[in-house]
Amino acid sequence: MEERVWIKDEGIEAGAAKLTPEKIEKTINAVFDNETGARLKAYVETCIHCGLCSDACHFFLSHDRDPRFSPVGKVKQTIWPMLKNKGKVSVEFMKQAVQVAQTECNLCRRCVQYCPFGIDIAYMMSLVRRICHKQEITPLYIQDTAHSHAATMNQMWVKDDEWIDALQWQEDEMRDEFPNARIPLEKEGAEIMYSVIGPEPKFRTQLIYQAAAIMNETGMDWTMPATPGWDNSDMAMYTGDSEMMGRLKRMHFDTAARLKVKKIVMGECGHAFRSVYDTGNRVLGWRMPPIPVIHALEFYWDLLNEGKLKVAKTFDEPVTFHDPCNVVRGRGLHEKAREVVRAFCPNFIEMIPNREHNYCCSAGGGVINCGPPFKNARVEGNRVKAEQLKATGVKVCIAPCHNCHGGLEDIIHTFELGIELKFLGEIIYEHMEKPNAV
């Protein structure tokens, strides 16, 4: 067994320097006493340490089955000692616990599929992150992103006027192809509010163009907000900052309510969907979101089955499809996604395993957002994904999630796979009927 490498992170080190045994004990017990209940108790008392979850984890498989990287191994290195010792753990223990929970677990929930009792280890790792957040030992890069959320209500420090400029720029570009097309801002009473994540206006504005083209060419009644609340991303969810997560989701839903829309359609992002549909709404005390939320994959499927989205030509090159954790294991959109992919890509080749058993990209769960100090460990921890991709023999992979693109790009580069990544909306835009194009 190789010696474990503990990576120094400026944020973790700075926070740990201020910790005391008293603060550690008090914080741990406060979270356990006030923020958990029957769910944690059931998981802890039900686990029989069988290790069947191990083969679910890409970190475990990629590290030659090192038990320290198994899901149950991560629990044994973090939450169980905290519970057993009633919060009496050392500063060094907490520094190691945050690395395990924050950078060696993607919260992908693949292990839930393998556990005979359905124990959600991702939930327990989230609790560890919550404890670490309250002790101020979150990794620097992801904490900076959470600060961006707090200051600007978006992930990328996009200023209010920069957001509007980005939309107007894409509308101008689009009108060269579709003379009458618009990106409607602040249209009250529209059927749809379309929301994106911070990197789109910052780095991937072509995705806004493509989504607008799909909206216009399929005759949708839609709008986008001109105010904060447009960004549905949420790294605060992954740092354990529940308070900031609640603020973000409240603003997102309040913006949709102000515009009096019927539903929110989200772009191709997995973690953002998890936040608005499954986590952030519950922090606010809502069993379900107050306004229906539809992920892009489900939206494309609806358009296709309603006859509004039509195939003009097919993409005939062999392709495979990466199942993002948060919209497949988290929402069950695997079959709807495949119907759309097959409609446009007749030469479709499955990864093995696939659907809810697909391997994580190793970028999600905020892991990629922990930044350069942990990049090599993240990529090396997903050799199994590289092998899975390579086995398909394809040169094009459709990955309908931003974080998945980031993680898979690193894997493809490191392991020299020579595979091109595409969003599903990109395939649709390039191959759909465009009745209003010049």
ROMAR-282886 format. One line per 8 residues: number of its first residue (from 1); for each residue x, y, z of C-alpha. Coordinates in Angstrom, 2 decimals. Layout:
BEGIN
NUM = X Y Z ~ ... $
This chain:
BEGIN
1 = 0.00 0.00 0.00 ~ 1.44 3.36 -1.05 ~ 2.06 6.03 1.56 ~ -0.85 8.45 1.77 ~ -0.10 11.94 0.44 ~ -1.71 14.78 2.40 ~ -1.83 17.88 0.22 ~ -1.28 21.31 1.75 $
9 = -3.96 23.84 0.93 ~ -3.71 27.49 1.93 ~ -7.33 27.71 3.03 ~ -7.20 24.56 5.11 ~ -3.88 25.53 6.73 ~ -5.01 29.07 7.56 ~ -8.22 27.86 9.15 ~ -6.52 25.02 11.03 $
17 = -4.05 27.47 12.59 ~ -6.97 29.08 14.44 ~ -8.57 25.86 15.68 ~ -8.56 24.77 19.29 ~ -9.67 21.45 20.78 ~ -12.61 23.25 22.37 ~ -13.80 24.75 19.08 ~ -13.49 21.44 17.26 $
25 = -15.51 19.58 19.89 ~ -18.15 22.29 20.15 ~ -18.63 22.58 16.39 ~ -18.86 18.85 15.75 ~ -21.41 18.30 18.51 ~ -23.45 21.34 17.48 ~ -23.85 19.95 13.96 ~ -24.67 16.44 15.17 $
33 = -27.09 17.66 17.85 ~ -28.89 20.37 15.85 ~ -28.61 19.46 12.17 ~ -28.96 15.68 12.07 ~ -31.49 13.18 13.29 ~ -32.97 9.79 12.50 ~ -31.36 9.64 9.07 ~ -27.78 9.73 10.35 $
41 = -28.63 7.46 13.28 ~ -30.14 4.88 10.93 ~ -27.13 4.94 8.60 ~ -24.56 4.64 11.39 ~ -26.42 1.85 13.20 ~ -27.32 -0.05 10.02 ~ -23.88 -0.23 8.38 ~ -22.36 -3.68 8.94 $
49 = -18.94 -2.76 7.50 ~ -19.37 -5.31 4.70 ~ -17.41 -3.25 2.17 ~ -19.78 -3.96 -0.73 ~ -19.75 -0.23 -1.47 ~ -16.04 -0.37 -2.33 ~ -16.39 -1.47 -5.96 ~ -18.73 1.45 -6.56 $
57 = -16.04 4.07 -6.01 ~ -13.81 5.27 -8.86 ~ -11.21 6.46 -6.34 ~ -11.02 2.95 -4.84 ~ -10.81 1.23 -8.22 ~ -8.28 3.71 -9.59 ~ -6.02 3.37 -6.52 ~ -5.58 -0.38 -6.94 $
65 = -8.37 -1.14 -4.48 ~ -6.75 0.72 -1.60 ~ -9.33 0.39 1.23 ~ -8.63 3.95 2.39 ~ -10.36 5.18 -0.76 ~ -13.45 2.99 -0.40 ~ -16.68 4.72 0.65 ~ -16.75 2.94 4.00 $
73 = -13.04 3.72 4.42 ~ -13.82 7.42 4.02 ~ -16.49 7.18 6.68 ~ -14.04 5.45 9.02 ~ -11.53 8.28 8.50 ~ -14.03 11.06 9.14 ~ -17.47 10.88 10.68 ~ -17.22 7.69 12.73 $
81 = -14.31 8.90 14.91 ~ -16.13 12.21 15.41 ~ -19.19 10.35 16.67 ~ -17.29 7.77 18.70 ~ -15.15 10.38 20.47 ~ -18.02 12.88 20.84 ~ -16.11 15.56 18.94 ~ -12.80 15.08 20.73 $
89 = -10.51 14.84 17.69 ~ -7.28 16.65 16.84 ~ -6.53 19.50 14.45 ~ -4.48 17.11 12.31 ~ -7.46 14.75 12.16 ~ -9.69 17.58 10.90 ~ -7.15 18.60 8.23 ~ -7.14 15.06 6.93 $
97 = -10.92 14.70 7.23 ~ -11.55 17.74 5.04 ~ -9.25 16.40 2.33 ~ -11.06 13.07 2.35 ~ -14.57 14.55 2.32 ~ -13.90 17.50 0.04 ~ -11.41 16.17 -2.52 ~ -11.62 12.35 -2.46 $
105 = -15.40 11.99 -2.69 ~ -17.53 13.42 -5.50 ~ -20.80 12.79 -3.62 ~ -21.79 10.89 -6.75 ~ -23.96 8.38 -4.83 ~ -22.86 5.44 -6.95 ~ -22.12 3.61 -3.69 ~ -25.80 3.83 -2.76 $
113 = -26.51 1.48 -5.70 ~ -24.18 -1.12 -4.14 ~ -25.04 -0.86 -0.45 ~ -27.54 -3.61 0.55 ~ -29.20 -1.12 2.91 ~ -29.13 1.94 0.65 ~ -26.87 3.94 2.98 ~ -26.13 7.37 1.50 $
121 = -22.46 7.92 2.23 ~ -22.57 11.14 0.19 ~ -24.90 12.53 2.86 ~ -22.37 11.68 5.56 ~ -19.51 13.26 3.59 ~ -21.67 16.37 3.21 ~ -22.02 16.49 6.98 ~ -18.23 16.34 7.31 $
129 = -17.97 19.25 4.87 ~ -20.55 21.15 6.91 ~ -18.49 20.65 10.06 ~ -15.32 21.74 8.23 ~ -17.06 24.85 6.88 ~ -18.10 25.85 10.38 ~ -14.50 25.34 11.51 ~ -13.30 27.51 8.56 $
137 = -11.08 24.84 7.02 ~ -12.59 24.68 3.53 ~ -10.10 24.42 0.60 ~ -9.17 27.88 -0.69 ~ -10.33 27.73 -4.31 ~ -13.85 26.46 -3.65 ~ -14.20 28.88 -0.73 ~ -13.31 31.72 -3.11 $
145 = -16.13 30.55 -5.37 ~ -18.54 30.56 -2.44 ~ -17.37 34.13 -1.72 ~ -18.24 35.03 -5.32 ~ -21.75 33.71 -4.74 ~ -22.04 35.79 -1.58 ~ -20.80 38.99 -3.22 ~ -22.42 38.82 -6.67 $
153 = -25.01 35.99 -6.41 ~ -23.22 34.21 -9.23 ~ -20.28 31.85 -9.43 ~ -17.95 33.91 -11.63 ~ -18.01 37.49 -10.31 ~ -20.11 38.50 -13.34 ~ -21.31 42.08 -12.81 ~ -24.92 43.01 -13.49 $
161 = -24.13 44.97 -16.64 ~ -21.75 42.26 -17.90 ~ -24.57 39.72 -17.70 ~ -26.90 41.88 -19.80 ~ -24.09 42.69 -22.25 ~ -23.41 38.97 -22.74 ~ -27.06 38.27 -23.59 ~ -27.33 41.22 -25.97 $
169 = -24.08 40.21 -27.64 ~ -25.40 36.68 -28.25 ~ -28.68 38.07 -29.56 ~ -26.80 40.24 -32.06 ~ -24.73 37.24 -33.14 ~ -27.84 35.09 -33.47 ~ -29.66 37.57 -35.68 ~ -27.10 37.03 -38.42 $
177 = -28.46 33.48 -38.66 ~ -32.03 34.07 -37.45 ~ -33.02 37.67 -38.36 ~ -36.15 37.74 -36.18 ~ -34.76 35.87 -33.18 ~ -34.59 37.42 -29.73 ~ -33.34 36.67 -26.26 ~ -36.30 38.13 -24.35 $
185 = -35.29 39.85 -21.12 ~ -37.71 40.41 -18.24 ~ -40.75 39.13 -20.16 ~ -43.40 38.85 -17.47 ~ -45.75 35.88 -17.69 ~ -43.65 33.81 -20.09 ~ -44.03 30.05 -20.02 ~ -40.31 29.49 -19.36 $
193 = -37.50 31.19 -17.50 ~ -34.25 29.85 -18.90 ~ -31.41 29.81 -16.37 ~ -27.72 29.02 -16.75 ~ -24.60 28.74 -14.62 ~ -21.95 31.43 -14.14 ~ -19.35 30.02 -16.59 ~ -21.73 30.42 -19.55 $
201 = -21.66 34.24 -19.85 ~ -18.02 34.19 -18.76 ~ -16.49 31.42 -20.90 ~ -19.11 29.53 -22.91 ~ -21.42 32.11 -24.39 ~ -21.93 29.89 -27.45 ~ -24.12 27.69 -25.24 ~ -26.47 30.63 -24.61 $
209 = -26.58 31.20 -28.39 ~ -27.42 27.54 -29.05 ~ -30.08 27.40 -26.33 ~ -31.66 30.61 -27.64 ~ -31.70 29.16 -31.15 ~ -33.46 26.02 -29.89 ~ -35.98 28.12 -27.95 ~ -36.74 30.36 -30.92 $
217 = -36.85 27.66 -33.59 ~ -39.20 25.46 -31.54 ~ -41.58 28.34 -30.83 ~ -41.10 28.60 -27.07 ~ -42.55 31.41 -24.97 ~ -39.50 32.17 -22.85 ~ -37.47 34.80 -21.07 ~ -34.25 35.35 -19.14 $
225 = -33.88 37.67 -16.14 ~ -31.79 40.83 -16.30 ~ -31.17 40.81 -12.55 ~ -29.22 38.62 -10.11 ~ -30.98 35.30 -9.77 ~ -30.06 34.15 -13.27 ~ -27.23 31.89 -12.04 ~ -28.44 28.50 -10.82 $
233 = -24.99 27.18 -9.86 ~ -24.13 26.62 -6.22 ~ -20.70 25.81 -4.84 ~ -21.91 26.81 -1.36 ~ -23.85 23.54 -1.40 ~ -20.53 21.72 -1.74 ~ -18.65 23.67 0.92 ~ -21.29 22.96 3.56 $
241 = -22.41 26.61 3.65 ~ -26.13 25.92 3.95 ~ -26.90 29.55 4.77 ~ -25.41 30.82 1.51 ~ -27.02 28.00 -0.43 ~ -30.39 29.07 0.92 ~ -29.79 32.68 -0.13 ~ -28.89 31.58 -3.66 $
249 = -31.91 29.35 -4.11 ~ -34.26 31.92 -2.59 ~ -33.08 34.52 -5.10 ~ -33.32 32.07 -7.99 ~ -36.91 31.11 -7.22 ~ -37.87 34.68 -6.25 ~ -36.65 35.87 -9.66 ~ -38.79 33.27 -11.42 $
257 = -41.77 34.20 -9.23 ~ -41.27 37.92 -9.97 ~ -41.37 37.17 -13.68 ~ -44.53 35.06 -13.17 ~ -43.19 32.20 -15.30 ~ -44.76 28.74 -15.35 ~ -41.51 26.77 -15.05 ~ -37.74 27.06 -14.95 $
265 = -35.75 25.32 -17.67 ~ -32.10 24.81 -16.78 ~ -29.11 24.41 -19.04 ~ -26.93 21.31 -19.11 ~ -25.54 21.26 -15.60 ~ -25.77 18.52 -13.00 ~ -24.79 20.13 -9.69 ~ -27.04 23.14 -10.30 $
273 = -29.99 20.82 -10.87 ~ -29.19 19.01 -7.61 ~ -29.16 22.34 -5.84 ~ -32.42 23.81 -7.15 ~ -34.36 20.55 -7.22 ~ -33.11 18.44 -4.34 ~ -30.97 20.32 -1.81 ~ -31.39 24.08 -1.77 $
281 = -35.17 23.92 -1.79 ~ -35.09 21.65 1.28 ~ -32.79 24.03 3.15 ~ -35.52 26.61 2.62 ~ -38.12 24.21 4.03 ~ -39.76 23.36 0.70 ~ -40.54 19.70 0.07 ~ -40.59 20.50 -3.64 $
289 = -39.62 23.69 -5.47 ~ -42.37 26.34 -5.58 ~ -41.94 26.57 -9.36 ~ -41.37 23.40 -11.45 ~ -37.75 22.93 -12.56 ~ -36.94 21.08 -15.78 ~ -33.42 20.01 -16.70 ~ -32.29 20.53 -20.29 $
297 = -32.32 16.77 -20.98 ~ -35.99 16.51 -20.05 ~ -36.75 19.71 -21.96 ~ -35.15 18.35 -25.15 ~ -37.12 15.12 -24.75 ~ -40.37 17.04 -24.37 ~ -39.65 19.09 -27.50 ~ -38.79 15.98 -29.50 $
305 = -41.88 14.05 -28.42 ~ -44.19 17.02 -28.94 ~ -42.93 17.33 -32.52 ~ -41.50 20.78 -31.95 ~ -37.88 19.67 -32.30 ~ -37.19 17.97 -35.63 ~ -34.06 16.34 -36.99 ~ -32.79 17.88 -40.23 $
313 = -29.72 15.65 -40.54 ~ -28.03 13.10 -38.32 ~ -24.59 13.09 -36.73 ~ -23.31 9.82 -38.15 ~ -19.94 9.58 -36.43 ~ -19.86 7.01 -33.57 ~ -20.64 8.66 -30.23 ~ -20.97 7.63 -26.62 $
321 = -22.92 9.27 -23.81 ~ -21.72 10.12 -20.31 ~ -24.45 9.88 -17.67 ~ -24.03 12.81 -15.24 ~ -24.53 11.72 -11.63 ~ -26.96 14.41 -10.55 ~ -29.44 14.07 -13.42 ~ -29.23 10.31 -13.83 $
329 = -28.77 8.82 -10.34 ~ -30.36 12.00 -8.98 ~ -33.30 12.36 -11.37 ~ -33.51 9.28 -13.60 ~ -33.20 11.05 -16.95 ~ -31.06 8.34 -18.56 ~ -33.70 6.94 -20.94 ~ -35.02 10.34 -21.99 $
337 = -31.46 11.44 -22.73 ~ -30.87 8.34 -24.85 ~ -34.01 8.87 -26.89 ~ -32.77 12.33 -27.85 ~ -29.21 11.12 -28.51 ~ -30.40 8.26 -30.74 ~ -32.69 10.59 -32.69 ~ -29.69 12.70 -33.71 $
345 = -26.86 10.15 -33.47 ~ -27.76 6.77 -35.02 ~ -24.30 5.30 -34.35 ~ -24.56 5.35 -30.57 ~ -22.24 3.17 -28.47 ~ -22.85 2.65 -24.76 ~ -20.16 2.96 -22.12 ~ -19.95 -0.06 -19.84 $
353 = -21.28 0.32 -17.17 ~ -23.91 2.95 -17.92 ~ -27.03 4.70 -16.69 ~ -27.21 4.75 -12.87 ~ -24.09 2.56 -12.71 ~ -21.94 4.90 -14.80 ~ -18.65 6.07 -13.31 ~ -18.48 9.68 -12.14 $
361 = -16.38 12.21 -14.08 ~ -14.50 12.90 -10.79 ~ -15.09 16.65 -11.17 ~ -18.51 16.90 -9.57 ~ -19.38 17.38 -5.94 ~ -17.17 20.48 -5.89 ~ -13.98 18.42 -6.26 ~ -12.77 20.18 -9.42 $
369 = -13.53 23.50 -7.74 ~ -10.95 22.75 -5.04 ~ -8.46 23.84 -7.65 ~ -4.89 23.14 -8.79 ~ -3.52 21.74 -5.51 ~ -5.77 18.70 -5.92 ~ -5.88 18.35 -9.73 ~ -3.37 15.53 -10.11 $
377 = -4.94 13.55 -7.28 ~ -8.38 14.04 -8.85 ~ -7.27 12.86 -12.30 ~ -5.22 9.94 -10.99 ~ -8.22 8.99 -8.89 ~ -10.26 8.36 -12.01 ~ -8.13 6.11 -14.15 ~ -11.12 3.77 -14.29 $
385 = -13.11 6.43 -16.17 ~ -10.33 6.79 -18.74 ~ -10.39 3.03 -19.28 ~ -14.18 3.11 -19.63 ~ -14.02 5.87 -22.25 ~ -11.21 4.21 -24.18 ~ -13.06 0.90 -24.36 ~ -15.87 2.48 -26.42 $
393 = -13.48 3.19 -29.29 ~ -15.29 6.44 -30.13 ~ -13.82 9.86 -30.82 ~ -16.87 11.87 -29.67 ~ -18.47 11.81 -26.21 ~ -21.67 13.69 -25.37 ~ -21.56 14.96 -21.79 ~ -24.55 17.15 -20.82 $
401 = -22.96 18.78 -17.77 ~ -20.39 21.55 -17.27 ~ -18.45 19.91 -14.46 ~ -18.40 16.65 -16.39 ~ -16.78 18.50 -19.29 ~ -14.12 19.88 -16.96 ~ -13.35 16.51 -15.39 ~ -13.47 14.52 -18.62 $
409 = -11.29 17.05 -20.45 ~ -8.57 16.54 -17.83 ~ -8.87 12.75 -18.08 ~ -8.84 12.79 -21.88 ~ -5.74 14.99 -21.91 ~ -3.82 13.11 -19.21 ~ -4.50 9.64 -20.60 ~ -4.18 10.80 -24.26 $
417 = -7.57 9.45 -25.32 ~ -8.09 11.77 -28.30 ~ -11.83 12.15 -27.64 ~ -13.84 15.30 -28.37 ~ -16.49 16.37 -25.88 ~ -19.81 17.88 -26.89 ~ -22.89 19.13 -25.07 ~ -26.15 17.59 -26.25 $
425 = -27.52 21.06 -27.05 ~ -24.57 21.57 -29.38 ~ -25.48 18.41 -31.33 ~ -29.14 19.46 -31.44 ~ -28.39 23.00 -32.60 ~ -26.13 21.79 -35.42 ~ -28.55 19.12 -36.70 ~ -32.11 20.33 -36.04 $
433 = -34.53 21.86 -38.51 ~ -34.18 25.66 -38.53 ~ -37.20 27.05 -40.36 ~ -36.31 30.68 -39.62 ~ -32.62 30.56 -40.53 ~ -31.35 32.51 -43.52 $
